[in-house]
Amino acid sequence: MRSNVLKDLFIIPDIDNSKAKISFTVPRGCKSAAWEVLSGNEIVCSGNLNLENKSMALFEAPIKDMKLWSVDFPYLYTLKIYMTIDQKEVSVEENFGMRKIHVSGRDIYVNNEKFYVRGFIRGREAHDHPNLENLPLVEYYEKNIRAAKDYGFNFIRFHSRIPPEECFEAADRLGIFIHVEIRKYFGKYQKERTMMNDTGELINEQQWIETILRLRNHPSLMVYCMGNEIRHPGTNPQVERIAKITKELDPTRLFIDTCAHGEFDRTYVDIDVQHMSYFYPFGTNYDMFENTYNWLIYGSCKGTQMSESDGDDYDFNYKVTRAISPRRPILAHEICHYTALRDIDKLDSKFKSLNVEKPWWIDELRKLVKLKGLEKDYPLMFKASKKFQFLSWKLGIEAARRSKLLSGFHFLQLSDTERYENSNGILDCFDDRTGIEEKEFLKFNSDTVILADLPRRTYFEKEKVKIPVYISHFSNEVPDNLDFKFYLYSKNRNCTVLTGGLKGIDLSEKGLREIVTLELKMPATENSDELLLECRLVNEKGEAVIINDWKLWIYPDRAEAIPEIKCTVALDDIKLNLRYSQIKSEGSLENPEKLLIVNRFSKEVIKHLENGGDVLMLYRVLETRDRKVRAQKEKYYLPATWDRMKGVIWDRGTNQGGFIRPNKALESFANDGFLDLQFYELIDDCDKIVMDDFPCECEPVIQGVDKASRDRFDVYTYGLSELQPQWTMRKFGYLFELRVGKGRLLVSGFNFTGLNYNKPEVCGMFESLLKYVISDDFKPSASIESGKLEEYLLRKGSEPRIKERKMTQFWQLNDAPLESDRYWREAEEYIAEN
């Protein structure tokens, strides 16, 4: 119970000496006081004080048999002070916890043990939600904190907010750390980073002082932060002054000036939070959390030159870049904000049952689904998007846990906002579960997790693979010695095909380290197979203490098994004869063999289909990827968008996964009905086909899921406040088949250039499709007249192209950690070309 009587009451826990140090300014008219510290109802220690008006009272409270406050065991003591002030009896009561927070080198310590921050973000409107259930405020925060802990989180970053007292009370009692930011969010998104208050200050210093005095006895408070993404704080004299004030008023907490965008060589911060880029932690950027290249953007506060070149960031003959070595603990800023579709009906029902006005976007999303004719597909689309979102979270958090640079991360976010149509939460906007299993999430978001270093997930049979296995270990509950075990399980065979282990893994040291190297020879297989690699740390009874698993896929390496095929091949970027010498290309486009393998439509292709020929269309045209170098427009144009195998990042991108309809075309390509990492080389840099207004009914064999959210710049720059059907929730096809006239057509937008380099999954997919198109099973159910298809392709070729929006272009280019001023300018110019 707080009181205005002792506004500067400060309880400093000293766990190293089993005591608490207590201070306060003596109120006027108070000459004596008595105090006691309680553990539950039991008095631990007590004493009396002789006081002088307006002096500083200082005393120590020895804590016998001290119980520490931690996230796992949030034990609270109570200090009671009894005073007589001007002949009136006054009592003050304050809960506190015995805990210690400090930094040493690049590590954060709690109670003298290394601590890894597994934080999530809430606070500003885009990352939070109001108390929609009208719960008592303490219960509202309790519900969120309990769920967060169930999923393994130990820290809340309040973005541009200081939460109310009820939040701290819940956090103190339940056990979770809190990061506060005093500088509020200002208006439109971009203005937040530079706007100051009316007096020209970044924050009001008196308000900052009052905030510290009000909050500093809460054991859950860990970090004081001035605000979000403040530019160049290291050269602003007020920032260093605020840092000094903070340390004088509360030397027991951590201070940071800005979450992201700070210079690397600031000396007054205890920790740093750095933006690690908008890449995706697989494939090309698998090691994105091991790099500091993004920090170069924010420069040096001491004038240190960061790079030198003979051009700019885009065009140069040489460039020399400074390597940055962190000097303090680093947390990754706003990671994993991968979105999925909303459960529209369930949300609508919740808002109605609570008699709460529902957000505008619920009905708009429903209209959009109907407009696109996706009512029947939506349940599968929703499921596919949630599976892809979970995959992206697992990749992102495991990459952060493997990083030798990081001491934690801020996850964006735990709960959905009701304000926008984007869904990037584990929980919905009522803090209710959405089907994400805690057990699966905890495999990579617990105090201690086991991590297999797997930059690839697809292999040929009999291929030898070396897998470093790491432990990210911050638990006090895990024994100091465990045994390592692995299991390799085959889905096709329904059994374990390899197992082994190593005894005596020493876990006495906390932190990140490699514990074993696992070398595997992939089993022989006649068909592609999904494998599950499971790694465990087990106790002497063989019981799993730590467990994690990863899907792998293997493919037969038997190019010779493909029969000799006479066909006509006209492919721009793919050289089939490098792997398949038995595929004989004969004839010409004007006079082809029965099977024609091409990568674009033309008059000759349409004629071949009309005459009863077969076409395997490996669709790939330059204009799909002409963002930097413009390409000639296709005359016979099948609309497509440049795709990446990475999740949609808030409003950047078009890939929210996909689902697969049963079809014999994929009989030789292992899948569980949804897109997973075995599609990485096929989807990244592919031509994803847009089928919104396709001229006949056609259900893709593999259907991609588009995002259902606006690009922020459509709102801010172009004034397009509604959902835009041209580039929102499009019906995407990665693979579909048609009977065209008398002929048969199988179209894939996948990237088959990996055939030139023997990429296992690319070879596996090509061989599966090739076997299908030369078989009697190739019987497309959808059909269209050849003239109607030709008319559609020609019309699309003559129409203006639908360009992806500003945020998505950056996602497609995938060549920089953050957008630059030049990027924004060129993105607008590209859109304006139409």
N, C-alpha and C positions, 0 to 999 in steps of 0.2 A: 504494500500500500504506500504509494508515493505521497510526499507532502511538500508543500511550498515553504515549510519552515526551514528545511535544510536543503536549499537548492543546489549547493555544491558538495553534498555528501558524496564521498568517494571511497569505495571499498576496493582495495587492491589486493587480490589474492597472491600470496607468496607460497607457492606449493613446495619450493625447494627447502623452506624452513618451517613448513606446516603452521602457517599463521596468516592472518589477514591484517593489512594495515589500513586504518580508517582515519579519515580526516573530514572536517567540516568547519565552516565559519560559525562561531558561537553567536546565536541570536541576541539581540539587545534585551537586556533584562533577565538573562539566564546566567546563574552562578554555579550551578552544579547539575550533574546528570548521572544516571545509572544506565548501564547497557548490558545486554546479554546476547549470545549467539545460540540459536536453537538448531538442533538436528531433529526435524519432526517436532515432537513435543518435549524432547529432552534438551535441557540446557547443557551446552558444551563448555561454555566459559562465560564469565560475567565480570563486571567491575564498576567502579565509581570514578567520576571525573570532577575535579574542581576547575571551574571555567572562568574566563574573563570576557567581558563584553567585546564583541567584534574581533576577538583574537581567533587564531586557528587552533582548533582542537585536534590533537594527534594522539592516537593510541593503537596498540596492537592487541589482536585477539588470537591467542594460541588455539589451534584446532587439533585436538587429540584424536587419534585414529581417523585421520582425515580421509574423506571420500571425495574423489575428484569429479568435476563436471566434465562430461565429454558428450559427443553426439550419440554414442551408444549407451552411456550411463549418465543421463543429465541430472546429477544429484544437486539439490538446492539446500542451502542453509538460509536461515533468517536472522537478520540483525534487528534487534529492537533497542531503541534509545528512549529513555524516559527523562523528561526535563520539566523543570518548573520555570515558567516564563511569566514574569510579572504576576506571580502568585497563582498562575493557572497551570494545571497539569497537562502536559502535552507529550504525546508519544509518536515516534516515527518508526515505521517498519519497512524493511527493504530486504528482498530476496537477493541472494548472490550465489555464485558458484566458485569453487576452488579450481581454477584452471589457468593455464599459462599459454600464451601465444607468442612465438618469436620466430625470427628468420635467421638462418645461418647459411652463408653461401647462397646456393640456388635452391635451398629447401625451406619449406614451411614446417614448423614444429608446433604441435599441440601437446601440452603436458610432457614436453621433452621427447616426444615421439614424432617421427616424420609423418606428415599429413598431406594427403593428395586431395585437392579441391575438386569435388564433383558437384558443380553448381548448376542451377537453372535460373532462368531470367523471368522476372515479372516486374510490374511497376507501371511503366507508361502504357497507354491504352492499347497499342498494337500488340502488347505482350501480356495482357492481363484481362481480367473480366470482373464486372461488379458482382456484388452479393445477390445473385439472381434468385436464390432460394430464401432470401430474407432471414438468414440464420442470425442468431446472436453473433456479434463480430468475432468474439474469441472462437466460437465454433466454426465460423467461416474460414479462419486461418488454420485452425486445427485440422480441418478436413483436408486442406491442401498440403499441409506439412506431413500428415500421416501417409498420404498417398505418395508424396515425394520420397519419403524414407522407404516405403515398400519397394520403390523402384531403384533404390540405392543412392539417392542424392543426399548430400550432407551440407548443402550451402545454398542460400538464396541470394542472388544479386537483384536488388531493387533498382531497376533502371530509372534514373531521374526521379526517384521517389524516396521519401522516408516513411516507412509504414507506421501505423498508429501503435499505441502502447499495447493494445490487445494482441497484435502480431508478435511483439517481443515476449509477452507473457506466455503465449503458446509455444514459441520457439525455445524459451528458457526451460519450460516444463517438459517438452517432447524431445528436445535435443536436435537442433539444426543451427548452423551458423548463418549470420546475416551480414550482407554488404549494403551500405546505404549510400545514396547520392543526393546531395542537397540541391544541386542545380537542376531546376525543373526543365521539362521539355518545352521548347518554344515552338508553337505553331507548326508550320510545314516542315517536313522532314529535314531538308537540307539546311534550314536556318538554324537548327539546333546547335550546329557545330561552331558558329561564330558569334551568335548574338550574346551581348552582355546585358546587364540590367540597366536601369535608368541612371545609375550613378557611375557607369562605366566599369563596374567591377564584374568579374565572372560570377562571384557569389557575394552575399552580404555577410561581412565578417562577424557582426554581432549575432546574426541568426545562426551562423556556424558554431560560435561559442556556446550559445544557449542549447543547441542541439547536442553537442558533446556532453554538456553538464547533465542533460536530461537522460541520455542513453547509456552513459559509460558504466553503469553498474550491472547492466544486463550481460550475463555470461554468454549469451548467443551472439552478441555483437562482435564481429571479427574485423571488418574493414570499413574505414572512413574513406569515401571517394567524393571528389568535388562534382563530377558529372561525366556524361557520355561523350566520347569522341571530340574532346576539346582540342582544337588545332594549336600546335606550337606552345604547349604549356611551359616548356623549359625556358622560354625567353620572356615569360610574363612575370614581372617581379611580385605580383600579388600571390602567385601560386606558391612560391617558396616561403612567403610570409605565412600563408595558411598552413603549410606543412609544419612550420615552427610552432605556431599556435597550437596545432593539433597535438604535437608531441609534448608540449608543456602541460596541456590539460589532460592528456591521456597517453602516457608512454606504453601502455599495455596492449594497444591495438595496432593494426597495420594501417598505413596511410598510402593512398595513391591519388594522384591528381585527376587522371582521366582513364576511363575504360577505352583503350585503343587510341591511336593517333599521337601518342606521346613520343618524343625523341628517345633514342636508345640510351643516351649517355646522361640522363638526368640522375642526380646524386641524392636527392632528398626523398625519394619514394622507397618504400619497403619492398614492394612487389611491383611487377609490371603486368599489364594486360595488353596483349598485342593481337591485332588482326592477322590471322594466318593465311588469308586469301579465300576467294570464292571458288577454288578448285574442288574436285571431288577426289576423295582419298582412295582411289583405285586406278589401275592402269598407269597412264602417263604421270599422274600426280599422286601416286601411291604414298610418296614420302613427303607430302605437303606440310606435315607438322614437324618435319626435321629441318625446314628451311627458314632463313631469316630475310629472304629477299624482299618480302613485303615491308619490312621495317625501314628499308632504304627510302621509301616514299616520304617518311616523316622526318628523316634527316637527323641532324645533330644540333643540340642546343649550344654547343661550344664552337660551332663553325667548322667542324671537321668535314673535309671533303669526302663524300660518299662514293662518288664514281666519276670517271672521266672517259669521254669518248670523242670521236670526231663527227658526231651527228647527234640525233635525239634518240629517245627510247625505241623508236621504230626503225629508223634508218641510220646505220653506221657501218663503218668498216672495221672498227675495233671499239671495245668498251672494257674498261677496268673497273671492277666493283669491289668495294671494301667488304671483307668478311666480318660479321658481327658475332661476338661471343658474349652471351648473356652473363651479367654479373650478379643477378638476383633472381628470385623465383619468378617464373613466367607462367601466366595463365592464358589459355587460348580464348579469344574474344568471339562470342556469338557463333558457336559451331552447331552444325547439324540442323539448321532450320529448313529441313526438307518437308515438303507439303504433300498432302494426300487429299482425296475428295472427302466431302462431308456425308455423314449419314443423315440425309435430308429429312426423311420421314420421322426418324427417331427424335431428332432435334425439334422438329415442328410439334410433335406430340408433347415433349417436355415443356416447351414454352406454354402450350395451351393448358396443360395440367396445372401449371403454377400460376396461371392467369397473368403471365408476364408478356409484355409486348415483344413479339419476335423480331429479329433483325430483318432489315429490308431484303437481304440477299437470299433468304430461304426461298421465298416465292420466285425470285429471279432465277435462282439455280434450277428450280423445278421447271420453269418456263423454258430455260435453255436446254434442258434434257429433252423436253418434248419437241422443241424446235428442231433439234438434231436427230430426232427419231431414235433416241437411245434409251427409252424407258425399259425395254426388255434387257438391254445390255448393262444397265447401271449397277445392279447388284454385283456383277462380276467386275465391272470397272472399279467399284469401290473397294472390293476385296483385293484386286490387283494393286491398287494404289497404296493400300495399307501394308501389303507385303513388301512392296518396293521401298516404302518409307522405312519400315523396320530394318530391311537390309542396309539402307543408307545410314541409319543410326548406328547399327553395329559396326559398319566399316569406319564411320567417323570416330566413334568413341574408342574403338580398339586402336586406331591410328594415333589418337591423342595419348592413349596409355602406353604405346610403344615408343613415343617420342622421348629422346634424351634431353630435349630442350624444356619440356613442360613440367610444371608442378600442379597442373589442374586445368580446368576448362569451365566455361559458362555455356550451358546447353540452352538452345533457343527452340522450343520452350516446353515446359511441363504441361501447361493447360492451354487450350485454344482460347482465343479472344472471340467475343461475340460481335466485335466491331467490324471486322472484315471477313470476307468470304474465304480467305486462306485458312487451311487447317494444318498446323504444324505441331500440335500438341500430342502428348501421350494420353492425356485426359481431355474430356470435352470442356465446354465453357461453364459447366456446373461442377467441375472437379470430379466427374464420374469416369469410371473405366470405359475404354472403347474397345476392349478385346485384346490389348497388348498383355501378354502373360508376364507377370513379375519374374517368375522363375527363369524365363529365357533372357529377360533384360538384365537380370542380376549376374548372368554369366560373364558379362563384360562391364558391369557397372557396380561392382562390389568393392569393398576395401581391398581385397586381394583377387586378382584375376590372372588366369594363365592365357598366354597370347602366342599363337602360331604366326610366324612372319611369312605370309603367303601373298607375294605380289602377283602370282598367277593362281588360277583355280582350274585350268583346263590343261590336260596332258594327253600325250599318246600312250597307248599301252606299252609296257615294259620300259617306259622312260624313268630314269633315275632322278629323284628330286631331293634336294637338301633343304630342310626346314629348320631354321633357328627357332627355338621355343623360349619365350621370355616369361618372367613373372613380374607383375606390377603389384608390389606387396606392401600394404599399409595396415594390416589387421593385427591386433594384439591377441586375437582369439585363435589364430592358426598356429598349430604346433611348430616348433623350431626344426623338426626333421620329418619329412614325408617322402614317400616313394613316387616316382613318375611312372605312369602307365599310358599307353596309347592303344587305340582300337581303330582299324580301318574297316568300315562296314560297306558292303555292296548291296545296293537296292535291288539289282537284277537277281542276284543269287540269294538275297535275303539271309545273309550270314556275314560274320566277321571273316575277312580274308587275310588280315595281318594283325598281330598284336604283339606287344613287347613292353619293355620298361627298363627302369634303372632305379636301384635302391639308394636311399640315403641322400636326398636332396636337402641341403642346408638352407633353412629359411630364417635363420637368426637375425639376418640383416634386412632392414626395411629398404624399400625403394625399388627401382627398376634394374633388372639384370637378366642376362641370358642364363638359363639353367641347364639346357641340353641342346644338342643338335640332332634332329631326327632325319635320317636318310631312308627313303623309301624307293623301292622299285615297283612301279605301278603294275598291277596284274594284267596278264594277257586277256583280251576280250574280243569277241567277234562282233559285238554290238556296243554302241556307246552306253555308258553306265554312269549313274550318279553314285558317288561314294560319300560317306560321312567320316571325316577324321575327328575323333574325339580324344582329347588330352585330359588326363586327370592327375591330381596329386592325392594320393590315398594314404590312410594311416596303416598301422601295423595289422589291423583287422581286415584290410582291403576295402574299407569304406571310403567313398569319394568325399574329400574335404573341399577341393576346388575342381571345377569341371567346366570345360568349354568345348565347342565343336564348330566345324566348318564344312560346308559342302564343297566337294571337288567333283570334276567330271573327267572321264577318260574316254578315248576314242580309238578304234582300231586303226593301226597304221598300215593299211593294206591297199595301197592305191592300185596294185595289180589285180585286185578282186573286181574292179570295175571292168565290165566287158568291153570289147572293142566296139566303138560306136562311130557310125558314119553320121556326120552332122555338118552344118555350116555354122562357123563361129565368127562373130564380129563383135569383139569386146575391146574397149579402148584401153583399160588399165589392167586387165587380167590376162595372164599368160597360162592357159590351161595346160599347155604341153610341158611346162616345167615339172609338173607332178604326174600328169596323165598322158603319157605318150600314146596310149591306145585310143584317145579321142582324136579321130582323124577329121580335120576340117576340110571339107570338099565343097564344091559348088560356089555360089556367090549369092549376095542378097537378091539379085534379080532372078537367079535360078538356083534356089537352095535345095539342100537335102530335106527329108521329111522333118527332121528336128533342126530348128534354128535357135542358136544361143546368142543373144544380143543384149545390149545394155541401154538401148533407146528405141522408141517407136519411130516408124517411118512408113511411107507409102508401101514399100516392099514388104514390111512386116504385116501390115493389114491385108495385103493381097495374098500372102502366104497363108494366113489364117482363113481367109475367105475360101481358098482353094482346098482346105482340109488339112493344112500342115499343123505341126506342133511348134510352140514357141516357149522356150524358157527365157523369161525376161529378167535379167539381173540388172535392174534399173539403176543407172548411175550417170548423172549428167552434170556438167560443170556449173550450170547456172544455179544449181541447188546450193553451191558453196562459193558464191561469187561476191561475198561481202567485201573483200579487200581488192580482188582483181576481177573486174566485171567480165562476164562470159557472154558469148552469143546466145540468144534466146532460142529455145527449142521450137521448131515449127509444130511438131506433134508432141504436145506437152502434157505429161501426166503430173498434176500438181503435187509437190513434195516439199518438205521442210528439212533442213539440215539438222540431223539428230546427233545427240551425244548419249552415251551410256552413263548418265548421272542424273540424280534426282533434281526436281525443280527446287530451286533455292528461293523461297518466299514468292517472288514474282519473276524470277529468272528461269527460263527454260520451258520445255514442252513435254518432258518425259516423266510420267508418273506410273511407269511400269506398263504391263500389258498382260493379256490372257490369251490362251491357246485353245482353239476348238479341236476336238478329236479329228484327225485326218491322217491318212496313210502316207502323206507327203513327209511326215515327221516320224515315221515308224522307226527310223534308224538314228533319231536324235533324241537323247534322253531329256525329259522335262517333266515337271509336275503340274503342268497346266498354266504356269505363270512365268514371266520373265525373271531370270536370275543371272548370276554372273557368267554362266556358260554362254550368254549372248553378248558379252562385252565387246569382243573384236568384231562381231557382226553388226552391232548397233552403232558403236562409236564411229562418227564420220559417215553415216549412211544417209540414204534418201528415204525419209519416212513419208509414205504416200498419204495425201489428204483426200479422203473419200466422202466429204460432206455432200457433194452434189453429183456423185458418180451416176452415170446415166442408166443404171439398172440396179436391182436389188442384189447385193453381194455381201455375204458375211465373211470377213477376212479369216483366214486360218489362224493368223496371229494378228491380234488387234491391239494397237497402242492406246494408252490413256493420256489425254491432254489435261493440262491444268484447267481449273475453273475459276481463275482469278484474273483481275485486271493488272496490267503493267502500271506502276505508280505514275509514270510519266504520261500515260494516256490521260490521267486525271489532271496532273499538275501542268503539263505542257500543252496538251491538245484539248483539254476540257471535255474528255470523254468519260463521264462519271458512271455510266452503266457498263454492264458486262458486254463485251464486244464479240458477237458470234463468229466474225471472220477469223479471229485468232484465239478463240476460247472454246474449250471442250469439243475440239474437232474429232471426227471419227478417223482414226489413223489405221492404215494397213501396212504391216511389214511383209505379209505374205497373203496372196489371194489367188483364186483360180476362176476361170471363165471358159465357157464354150463360146467361141466367136465365129459366127457363120458355121462352116463345117469343121473348123479347126479347134484346137485346144490351147489355152494360154495359162501359164503359171507365172505370176509376177511376184518378184521379191525386191524389196528396197534395201535389203541388207548389204553391208559392205563386204564384198568378196575379194578385195585386193589382198587379203590375208592368204589367199591361195598361192600367191607368189612367194610367200615366206613360210609355208607349211604351218600355219596357225591351226592347232588341232580342231577347235570348234568350227572354224571356217571350212576346213576340209570335211569335217563330219556333216555339216549342214549341206554343203554342195553335193556330197555323195548321196545323202538321203533324198534330196530333191531330184537329182539326176536319175537315180533308180526309179523314182516315182514316175517321172515323165515318160520313161521308155517302157513302163509297165501297163498292164491291162487295168490296173487300179485307178489310172488317171481318168476320172470321169467327173468333170466339173458339173455341179448341179445348177449353178447360175449360168445364164446365157444372155447374149446380146447380139444383135445383127452387126456385121462388120462395118456397115455404113454408119450405123449409129455411134459405134465406138470411134470411128475415124472423125466423124463430125464433132464429137466431144473433144477429142485431142486437139484438133485444129482450132476449135473455138477457144480452148484454154491457152493455146499457143499465141493467139492474137490478142487476148485480154491482158490488161495490166496485172502484174504479179502481186500477190498479197505478201507484203514484207513483214518479217517478224519485227516486234517492237524493240525499243531501245534496250531494255534489260535483258531480253532473250538473245539479242545479237551478241552480247558479251558472253553469255553462257555458251553460245555456239562456237565462237572464236576460240575460247579456252586457251588463250595465249598470254594472259596477264593475271596477276593476283587480284588487282583492283582496277576499276574503271579510271581512266585518265581524262583530262580535259579534252585531249585530242580525240579520244574514243567517243565522248559524248557528241562532239561536233560531227564526226564522221557518221555516227549512228543516225543523227537527224538528217544528214544529207542523203543517206541511203534510202530512208523512208520517203523523203521528198522527191526522189527520182520518178516515182509513179505519178 
